Amino acid sequence: MLNWSLYFDSLYVMLAFALLGWLISLFRKKVSHVDTMWSLFFLLAGVTVAYLTQPLSIRAYMVLVLLSLWIVRLATYITWRNGGHEDERYEVIRQNNQPHFSIKSLYIIFGFQAVLAWVVTIVLFAAIQSQATLSTMDLIAAGVVVFGLVWESIADWQLTQFKANPENKGKVLDTGLWRYTRHPNYFGECCVWWGFFLFALATGAWWAIVSPLLMTLLLLKISGVSLLESTIVNRRPAYAQYMKQTNAFIPGPRKDD
């Protein structure tokens, strides 16, 4: 049974962290560090539930280890990728929320992402707090999470290598994992959270499905596929043909194969 009091207490911790991030943005005059903060919200949730849940089950340790791998990989990659620069998405949001964006960003950017992350963490709380016996479902869950981590790591590495080559400027990456889906990194991320849900499902917490459903919605319709592809054709005309030939999300053979 989920400790709802602890779950709601974690919200206060995450909101406090969001407030800190907002205060930092006032000095930096940028908000893009919230991308790195995204994975750290989950670190706060994981530490909170682990510290206040004793004794921890084998399942809890499995979830915490896998969560730590996800956090370290994503936070490191995002921080390196951004390199201190403001993402163009935030430039658009800034322009659309003038005047006083610096104040509005407290809830538009930082508070909003904290609440989203908090809702997603319900699957972690369900899995870590349970003392249910380890089952085959847990092993399947671990396999799905590891697959997702490896898949998105390879996708990000391939994209980084592609962008590092000056000859590829303006071109579209359509090899490697990117040959089978236009967004292999988002697909891998989705697998990670469906894997965490399987951990929760193994304890009977079927209602935690709200977590992977929300993450899938974010990746497909809000901050992922739809947002990226709304402008990319204008910047890379060849992407229009790539869209016709390649699945948007779930990997599959190209239509010209």
N, C-alpha and C positions, 0 to 999 in steps of 0.2 A: 504494500500500500504506500503510495507516494506521500511523503511528508510535505503537505502543502504549505505549512508555515515556513519551513526551510526554503522551499522553492520561491516563495514570495520574498523572503529575506534576501535571497540572491539578487532579486531585481534591484533592491536598494543599493547593493554593492556595485552592480553594473551601471546603474544610473550615476553613482558617485564617480566612477571611472569615466563615464561619458562627460560629466561636468569638468573633470580634470582635462580631458582632451579638448573641450571647448575653450577653456582658459588658455591652453597652450596655443590654440588657433588664433586667439586675439593678439598674441605676441608674434606669431609666425606670419600672420596675414594669409594663411592657407588652411584648408581643412582636409587635404588629401591624406594626412596621417591617420584619418579615421579608417582607411583601408587596412592598415596594419592593426589598428585597435580591434577590428572585427574579430579576428581569431583570438585576441587576448580577452575579449569578453567571455569566450568559452573557457579560457584558462581560469578565469575568476570563478566561473560556475563550477568547474571540475574540482578546483581546490576547495571551494566552500563545501560541496556535498561530501567530498572524501574526508575532510577534516571532521565533519560533524556526524559522519556515518561510521559507526564502529560496532562489530568488526567488519572489515571489508571482505567481500566474497572474492573468489577467483575471477568471477565474471567482472566484478568491479575493477580489479587490477588489469584485466584484459582491455576493458573499455578505456581506462585511464592511460595505459601505454599507447594505445592506438590514437586516442585523442591528442596526446602529447606529440606524437609523430606528425599528425595533421597540423597542429598549431605551429610547430617549429618550421615545417616546410612552407606553409602558407605565409606566415609572418615574415620569414626570411626572404622569400621570393618577392612578395609585394613590396617590401621595403627597398630591396635592391632594384626592382623594376621601376618604381616611382623615382628613386634617386633624388628625393627632395622636391620634385617638380609637381605642379598642380595638374591633376588629371583633367582633361577637357570636359568630362562630365560635370565636374564641380564648377568649372568656369561657366557652363550653361546655366546651372542651378543658381549660381551667384548673380548672373545677369537677369534671370527671371524673378529674383526675389529682392530686388532693390526697391526702395532704400532700406538701410539698416540690416543688410544681410548678416553682418557680424553677430547681431543679436538673434536674428531668426535662425541662424545655423545651430543654435543650442538645441532646438527641438526638431528642425527640418533634417539636420544631418546627424548630430551626435545622439540626441535623445531617441530619435526614430530607430537608428541602428541598434541601440542598446536594447530597446523593447523587442525588436525583431529577433535579435540573438537570444534574448531571454525566452521567448516562445519556443525557439528551436531547441533550447537546452532541456526542454521537458523530457526528451527522449533519453538524455544522459542521466537525469535524476532518476527516471524510472528504472534504468538498467543498473546503476550503481547502488541504489538503496536496497534493491531486492536481495533476499537471501535464498532465493529459489535454487534448486539443484542445477548444476551445469548440465547442459544437454547438447545434442547434435546441432540444434538450432544455433547455439552459441558459436560452434565451430564454423558453421556456414556464414554466420554474421561476420566473424573475423575475416574469413576469406573474401567476402564482398568488400569490406572496408579496405583490406590490403590491396585488392584488385583496383579499387577506385584511386587509392593513393598512388600506386605505381602508374596507372593509366594517365592521370592528370600530371604527374611529374614528368613522364616521357613527353607528353603533349607540350608542356611549358618549355622543356628543354629544346624540343624541335623548333618551336616558334622563336626562341631566343637565338638559336643558331641561324635561323633563316634571316632574322632582322639584323644580325651582326654583319651580314654580307652586303656591302654597298650595292652590289649588282642587283639585289632583289628589291630595291627601293621602288615602290609603286606596284610591285607584283603581288600575287596571291599564293600563299603556301597551300599546295594541294598534294603533298607527298607525305609519307609516313602515316601516322594516325589521322592526319588532316585530309587524307584521301578518302576516308570512310565516313567522316562526320565533320561538319564545318566548325564544331565546337567540342573537340575531344576533351579539353580541359574542364568544361562545364559538365560534360557527361560523367567524367571521373569523379567530380565533386558530388554529383547527384548520387552516384553509387556509394560513396562514403557515408552519406546520411541515411540511405536506405539500409545500409549495413548496420549502422548504429540502431536503427529501428528494429532490426531483427533481434538484436540483443534484448531490447525492451519487450518485444513480442515473446521471447523465450520465457519471460517472467509473467506473461499473461497481460501485460500492459498494452493491449491493442489500441487503446485510445491515444497512445503516443504517436500514432500515425500522422497527427497534425504536424509534427516536426518535419519529416521528409516531404510531406505534401507542400508545406510552406516553402521549404528550401527549393523544391522543384519549380514552384511558381516563381520564386525570385529569379532563378537561373533562366527560366524560359521567357517570362513575360515582363519582368521589372528591371532588374539590374544586369541581366545577362544577354541572351540571344537577341531579343527584340530591340533593346537599347543600342547594342552594338551595330546591328544590321540596319538600323534606321538611317544611318548616315554613311556607312562604309562604301556603298556603291558610288557615291559622289566623289569619294577620295580615291577609290580603286575601281575603275570601270570594269576590269576583268572579273570582279567579284560577282557580277550579274550572271555570267556564264557558269561560274563555280557554284552558285546557288541552284542552278538548273540541274547540275550534274551530281550534286553531293547532298546527302541527308543533312538536315539541320542539326540533329541532336543524337539520335540513336544510330550507332555505327551500322553501315550496310554497304554493299557494293555500289560503286558509281554507276550512274545510268548509262554511261558509255562503255562500260566493261562488257 
